[in-house]
């Protein structure tokens, strides 16, 4: 039990020392604070005095500064105007192209083509599809009811055909080839 008694005395002594140290540091900071504050406000005042003091520079130097400022303002103004009046097409303007002899049209949802389907290149009728079996291999034929002609026959079903077109659209968007079609389809609008 004596050991526990001496432990508590030791704890009290350590606690007293820590409390004393905290008070000493706190007192020092308290004593120092007004001096530090005065130094800080003096520093701000001298910076302000420096910034507002008159400087003597050659007049040609002022003209250079004016010219640089005017050029900067003009550049920013022109950029803003160009951005505001821009008619640059984006890839979402690319909603039509020709694949496998048919005209394909689509729209975009979450950046991907959707609602993709084929139209007759001659009369613009929506094409109908039918399946044929060719020695067990499924083939899809696109047919125009108005012109009474088959426009294309491709291996696979309807989804395979649309998937093939989507891969071409994806390729042309990545390579930038889509711009050729958009510019050809919609002549420059100013
Ligand atoms: Zn047709």
Boltz pocket constraint, residues with backbone or C-beta under 6 A from the ligand:
constraints:
  - pocket:
      binder: B
      contacts: [[A, 120], [A, 121], [A, 122], [A, 123], [A, 124], [A, 125], [A, 144], [A, 145], [A, 146], [A, 147], [A, 148]]
      max_distance: 6.0
